[in-house]
C-alpha cells in the first residue's frame, strides 16, 4: 500500500453485529470504508475482552481493503506473530503495554506488516519521539481504551498537533480512535490526523439489510473532515 495523507475512514467492527461479521465487513467496504479497524482486548490491559487470532483470521477473507489490528493487550510481544499470521496488514501496540516499545515495533516489522504505536490519553506525544522511524502510524487515543461509545477527550487535539510537528515529512499516518463524529473529526484533522476510527458513529442506525445508513454516516464524517483540511 502506497503512502498518502488522504482522509481515511476506518470503521471499528467492535460496533458491528457480532453474529454477522462477514456481511458487516462487506457492507462497510461497499459503502466506502477505507480500512477495517479490529480492536483486540485482553481483559487485563483493558477491561474488555474481544478478538483472538482465530477471529481475526476469520475476518480476513472478508476484508478487501486494509485490516488495521489494534492490540490493547499486555504483554503484547508473544502475540505479534499470531496476529500477523492471521492476516493483519498493520499491527499497532500501546507504548504503555510493556517496557520495550522499540523491540515491539521491531518485532512487528519483522513479520512483514506495518507497525504502529499507540498513545493513551495520559501519555504525551513526546513519548514516541525516539521510535518514530520504526512507525508507519501513530494512533492517538481520544478515549481511554476498552469500550466503544465514550466521550471524546479534547486533549488529543493538541497531542495530534504536536505529533504532526514531530513527524514532519516522514511517511507516518496519524490515526485517531475514540469519540470520532462529524463534530470532532474536523478538530483532529485540522491538527494533522489523516486516519479516523469510528465505531458507533458509523454503525448507528444501520444494518446489513440497510447498509446505506453506514455510507451516510461515513460520508458525514469524511465531508466534515475534508472541509476542515481545506480550511486549515
C-alpha positions as CSV (number, residue, x, y, z in Angstrom):
1,X,0.0,0.0,0.0
2,X,1.5,3.3,-1.1
3,X,1.5,6.2,1.4
4,X,-0.8,9.1,1.1
5,X,-2.3,11.6,3.5
6,X,-5.9,11.5,2.2
7,X,-8.6,11.2,4.8
8,X,-9.3,7.6,5.6
9,X,-12.3,6.3,7.5
10,X,-11.6,3.1,9.4
11,X,-14.8,1.7,11.0
12,X,-14.2,-0.3,14.2
13,X,-16.0,-3.6,13.9
14,X,-16.3,-3.6,17.7
15,X,-19.6,-1.8,17.0
16,X,-20.7,-4.3,14.3
17,X,-23.2,-7.1,14.7
18,X,-21.1,-9.8,16.3
19,X,-23.4,-12.5,14.8
20,X,-22.8,-11.3,11.3
21,X,-19.2,-10.0,10.9
22,X,-18.6,-11.2,7.4
23,X,-21.5,-9.4,5.9
24,X,-20.9,-6.3,8.1
25,X,-17.3,-6.0,6.8
26,X,-18.5,-6.4,3.2
27,X,-21.2,-3.8,3.8
28,X,-18.9,-1.1,5.3
29,X,-16.4,-1.6,2.5
30,X,-19.1,-1.4,-0.2
31,X,-20.3,1.9,1.4
32,X,-16.9,3.5,1.3
33,X,-14.7,2.4,4.3
34,X,-11.0,2.8,3.5
35,X,-9.7,0.5,6.3
36,X,-11.3,-2.0,8.7
37,X,-10.2,-1.5,12.3
38,X,-10.1,-4.5,14.6
39,X,-9.9,-3.8,18.3
40,X,-8.2,-6.6,20.2
41,X,-8.7,-6.5,24.0
42,X,-7.5,-8.9,26.7
43,X,-9.4,-8.2,29.9
44,X,-6.1,-7.3,31.5
45,X,-4.6,-4.2,29.8
46,X,-8.1,-3.0,29.2
47,X,-11.3,-4.2,31.0
48,X,-13.0,-5.7,28.0
49,X,-12.3,-9.0,26.1
50,X,-12.6,-9.3,22.3
51,X,-10.9,-11.0,19.4
52,X,-8.2,-13.6,19.4
53,X,-6.1,-14.6,16.4
54,X,-8.7,-17.2,15.1
55,X,-11.3,-14.5,15.0
56,X,-9.0,-12.1,13.1
57,X,-8.2,-15.0,10.7
58,X,-11.9,-15.5,10.1
59,X,-12.4,-11.8,9.3
60,X,-9.5,-11.7,6.8
61,X,-11.2,-13.2,3.8
62,X,-14.0,-10.6,4.0
63,X,-11.6,-7.6,4.2
64,X,-10.6,-6.4,0.7
65,X,-9.2,-3.0,1.8
66,X,-6.8,-2.9,4.7
67,X,-7.0,-4.6,8.0
68,X,-5.7,-2.5,10.9
69,X,-5.4,-4.6,14.1
70,X,-5.1,-2.6,17.3
71,X,-3.7,-4.7,20.1
72,X,-4.9,-3.5,23.5
73,X,-3.1,-6.3,25.3
74,X,-0.2,-6.8,27.7
75,X,2.2,-8.4,27.2
76,X,2.0,-7.8,23.5
77,X,5.2,-9.3,22.1
78,X,4.2,-13.0,22.4
79,X,1.1,-12.5,20.2
80,X,2.5,-10.4,17.4
81,X,3.4,-13.4,15.2
82,X,-0.1,-14.9,15.6
83,X,-1.9,-11.7,14.6
84,X,0.4,-11.2,11.7
85,X,-0.2,-14.8,10.5
86,X,-4.0,-14.2,11.0
87,X,-3.8,-11.6,8.2
88,X,-3.2,-8.2,9.8
89,X,-1.9,-5.5,7.4
90,X,-0.9,-3.3,10.3
91,X,-0.4,-4.1,13.9
92,X,-0.5,-1.3,16.5
93,X,0.8,-1.7,20.0
94,X,0.5,0.5,23.1
95,X,3.6,2.2,24.4
96,X,2.1,1.6,27.9
97,X,1.8,-2.1,27.4
98,X,5.4,-3.1,28.0
99,X,8.9,-1.8,28.8
100,X,10.4,-2.2,25.4
101,X,8.3,-0.5,22.7
102,X,11.3,-0.3,20.4
103,X,11.7,-4.0,20.5
104,X,7.9,-4.5,20.0
105,X,8.0,-2.3,16.8
106,X,11.0,-4.2,15.5
107,X,9.1,-7.5,16.1
108,X,6.0,-6.2,14.2
109,X,8.1,-5.1,11.3
110,X,10.0,-8.4,11.3
111,X,6.6,-10.1,10.5
112,X,6.4,-8.1,7.3
113,X,3.4,-6.0,8.4
114,X,3.1,-2.3,9.0
115,X,3.8,-1.1,12.6
116,X,2.0,1.4,14.7
117,X,2.4,2.8,18.2
118,X,-0.5,3.9,20.4
119,X,-0.7,6.6,23.0
120,X,-3.3,6.6,25.7
121,X,-4.9,9.9,26.7
122,X,-2.5,10.3,29.7
123,X,0.7,9.7,27.6
124,X,2.4,12.7,26.0
125,X,3.3,12.9,22.3
126,X,7.0,13.1,23.2
127,X,7.0,9.5,24.5
128,X,7.2,8.3,20.9
129,X,9.9,10.7,19.7
130,X,12.7,8.1,19.7
131,X,10.7,5.4,17.8
132,X,9.1,7.3,15.0
133,X,11.5,6.0,12.5
134,X,10.1,2.5,13.2
135,X,6.5,3.6,12.8
136,X,4.1,3.6,9.9
137,X,1.5,5.2,12.1
138,X,0.9,6.8,15.5
139,X,-2.5,6.2,17.0
140,X,-3.8,8.8,19.4
141,X,-6.5,7.5,21.8
142,X,-9.1,10.2,22.4
143,X,-10.9,8.0,24.9
144,X,-9.5,5.6,27.4
145,X,-9.1,2.2,25.7
146,X,-11.5,-0.6,26.5
147,X,-15.0,0.4,25.4
148,X,-16.8,1.9,22.5
149,X,-19.2,4.8,22.7
150,X,-17.2,7.0,25.0
151,X,-16.9,10.8,25.0
152,X,-14.1,12.4,23.0
153,X,-11.2,13.7,25.2
154,X,-10.2,17.1,23.7
155,X,-6.5,17.0,24.9
156,X,-6.0,14.6,22.0
157,X,-6.2,17.6,19.6
158,X,-3.1,19.3,21.0
159,X,-1.3,16.0,21.1
160,X,-2.1,15.4,17.4
161,X,-0.8,18.8,16.6
162,X,2.5,18.1,18.4
163,X,2.8,14.8,16.6
164,X,2.3,16.4,13.3
165,X,5.2,18.7,14.0
166,X,7.4,15.9,15.3
167,X,6.7,13.7,12.2
168,X,7.4,16.4,9.7
169,X,7.7,14.9,6.2
170,X,8.1,11.3,7.2
171,X,5.6,8.9,5.8
172,X,3.7,8.3,9.1
173,X,0.0,8.3,9.5
174,X,-1.7,9.8,12.5
175,X,-4.8,7.9,13.5
176,X,-7.5,9.0,15.9
177,X,-9.5,6.4,17.9
178,X,-12.3,7.4,20.3
179,X,-15.4,9.6,20.1
180,X,-14.9,10.4,16.4
181,X,-18.0,12.1,14.9
182,X,-18.7,14.7,12.3
183,X,-18.3,17.2,15.1
184,X,-14.9,16.0,16.4
185,X,-13.3,14.8,13.2
186,X,-12.6,18.4,12.0
187,X,-10.7,19.2,15.1
188,X,-8.2,16.4,14.8
189,X,-7.9,16.6,11.0
190,X,-7.1,20.3,11.3
191,X,-4.4,19.3,13.8
192,X,-2.8,16.8,11.4
193,X,-4.7,13.5,11.6
194,X,-5.5,11.5,8.5
195,X,-7.0,8.2,9.6
196,X,-10.2,8.3,11.6
197,X,-11.5,5.3,13.5
198,X,-15.2,5.4,14.2
199,X,-17.4,2.7,15.7
200,X,-20.8,3.7,16.9
201,X,-20.8,6.8,14.7
202,X,-20.6,4.6,11.6
203,X,-22.8,1.7,12.7
204,X,-25.6,3.5,14.5
205,X,-29.0,3.1,12.8
206,X,-27.8,0.8,10.1
207,X,-27.6,-3.0,9.4
208,X,-26.5,-5.3,6.6
209,X,-30.1,-5.1,5.3
210,X,-29.9,-1.3,5.4
211,X,-26.2,-0.5,4.8
212,X,-26.9,2.8,3.1
213,X,-27.0,4.2,6.7
214,X,-23.4,3.2,7.2
215,X,-22.5,5.0,4.0
216,X,-24.3,8.2,5.0
217,X,-22.6,8.1,8.5
218,X,-19.2,7.7,6.9
219,X,-19.8,10.4,4.4
220,X,-20.8,12.8,7.1
221,X,-17.5,12.2,8.9
222,X,-15.5,12.4,5.8
223,X,-17.1,15.6,4.5
224,X,-16.6,17.3,7.8
225,X,-13.0,16.2,8.0
226,X,-12.2,17.2,4.4
227,X,-13.8,20.6,5.0
228,X,-11.6,21.2,8.0
229,X,-8.5,20.2,6.0
230,X,-9.4,22.6,3.2
231,X,-9.9,25.4,5.7
232,X,-6.7,24.7,7.6
